[in-house]
Amino acid sequence: MRIELDISDELVGRIAQAVVDRMRPMQSVSVPSGAVEADLSRPAGPVGRGKEQKGQQRVMPQDGYLRLKDVLAIIPVSKSTWYKGVVDGRYPKPTKKFGSRITAWDVRDIRSLLERVAG
């Protein structure tokens, strides 16, 4: 079964704006000179397995890999829309280099997608 979606330019613009709004706090993060760089891929403080505490926001690392939940925290689409976009070539393909059951996306691919969508 094949489902085709006709997405209006207005909706695409709203999605792009939502992505830009989510990226804005991530772009303003800086590490003072001489400070030890923290792992910015995880929220600060104790957090249960994958659950963020209220008021905490994940920050995208400069390089590395992201799991699907982290990608979808940045790009506001559903899992099925994301995977359909991967198949259609709209979104980057994942890597399986960590094992056959581990799917991850290169941060550089996600950043280039965000730059392409933001214009």
C-alpha positions as CSV (number, residue, x, y, z in Angstrom):
1,M,0.0,0.0,0.0
2,R,1.4,3.4,-1.0
3,I,0.3,6.6,0.6
4,E,1.2,9.9,-1.0
5,L,1.1,13.1,1.0
6,D,0.5,16.5,-0.5
7,I,2.2,18.9,1.9
8,S,1.5,22.6,1.4
9,D,4.3,25.1,1.2
10,E,2.8,26.7,4.4
11,L,3.2,23.5,6.3
12,V,6.8,23.0,5.1
13,G,7.5,26.6,6.2
14,R,6.0,25.9,9.6
15,I,8.1,22.7,10.0
16,A,11.2,24.6,9.0
17,Q,10.5,27.4,11.5
18,A,10.0,24.8,14.2
19,V,13.3,23.2,13.4
20,V,15.1,26.6,13.4
21,D,13.4,27.5,16.8
22,R,14.6,24.2,18.3
23,M,18.1,24.7,17.0
24,R,18.5,28.3,18.3
25,P,19.4,27.3,21.9
26,M,21.8,24.7,20.6
27,Q,23.7,27.3,18.5
28,S,24.2,29.6,21.4
29,V,26.1,27.0,23.6
30,S,29.7,27.9,24.1
31,V,32.5,26.5,26.3
32,P,34.7,29.0,28.1
33,S,38.4,28.8,27.2
34,G,40.3,26.5,29.5
35,A,37.1,24.7,30.6
36,V,36.7,20.9,30.2
37,E,34.3,20.2,27.5
38,A,31.2,18.4,28.7
39,D,29.3,15.8,26.8
40,L,26.7,18.1,25.4
41,S,24.7,15.2,23.8
42,R,23.1,14.5,27.2
43,P,21.1,16.8,29.5
44,A,22.8,18.0,32.7
45,G,22.0,16.3,35.9
46,P,20.7,12.8,36.7
47,V,18.2,11.6,34.1
48,G,16.4,8.2,33.9
49,R,16.9,6.0,30.9
50,G,16.1,8.3,28.0
51,K,13.6,10.4,29.9
52,E,14.4,14.1,30.2
53,Q,13.4,16.0,33.3
54,K,11.1,18.9,33.0
55,G,12.9,22.0,31.8
56,Q,15.9,20.2,30.4
57,Q,16.8,20.3,26.7
58,R,19.1,18.1,24.8
59,V,21.9,19.7,22.8
60,M,23.2,18.3,19.6
61,P,26.9,17.5,19.6
62,Q,29.3,18.9,17.0
63,D,30.1,15.4,15.7
64,G,29.2,11.8,16.4
65,Y,25.9,10.0,16.0
66,L,22.3,10.4,17.1
67,R,19.7,7.7,17.7
68,L,16.2,8.1,16.3
69,K,14.7,9.6,19.5
70,D,17.4,12.3,19.5
71,V,16.8,13.1,15.8
72,L,13.0,13.3,16.4
73,A,13.6,15.6,19.3
74,I,15.2,18.1,16.9
75,I,13.1,17.5,13.8
76,P,9.4,17.5,14.6
77,V,8.1,14.6,12.6
78,S,6.7,11.2,13.5
79,K,8.8,8.0,13.3
80,S,6.8,6.8,10.2
81,T,7.2,10.1,8.4
82,W,11.0,10.1,9.2
83,Y,11.5,6.5,7.9
84,K,9.4,7.3,4.8
85,G,11.6,10.4,4.2
86,V,14.7,8.2,4.5
87,V,13.3,5.8,1.9
88,D,12.3,8.7,-0.4
89,G,15.7,10.4,0.0
90,R,14.4,13.5,1.8
91,Y,16.2,12.5,5.0
92,P,19.7,11.1,5.5
93,K,20.2,7.3,5.6
94,P,21.3,5.8,8.9
95,T,24.4,3.8,9.6
96,K,24.5,0.3,11.0
97,K,28.2,0.4,11.9
98,F,27.5,-0.2,15.6
99,G,25.7,-3.5,15.0
100,S,22.8,-4.9,13.1
101,R,20.3,-3.9,15.7
102,I,21.6,-0.3,16.3
103,T,20.5,2.4,14.0
104,A,22.1,5.9,14.2
105,W,22.5,9.0,12.1
106,D,25.6,11.0,11.6
107,V,25.3,14.5,13.2
108,R,26.9,16.1,10.2
109,D,24.1,14.6,8.0
110,I,21.4,16.0,10.4
111,R,23.1,19.4,10.5
112,S,23.3,19.6,6.7
113,L,19.6,18.6,6.5
114,L,18.7,21.4,8.9
115,E,20.7,23.9,6.9
116,R,19.0,22.8,3.7
117,V,15.6,23.0,5.2
118,A,16.2,26.4,6.9
119,G,17.3,27.8,3.6
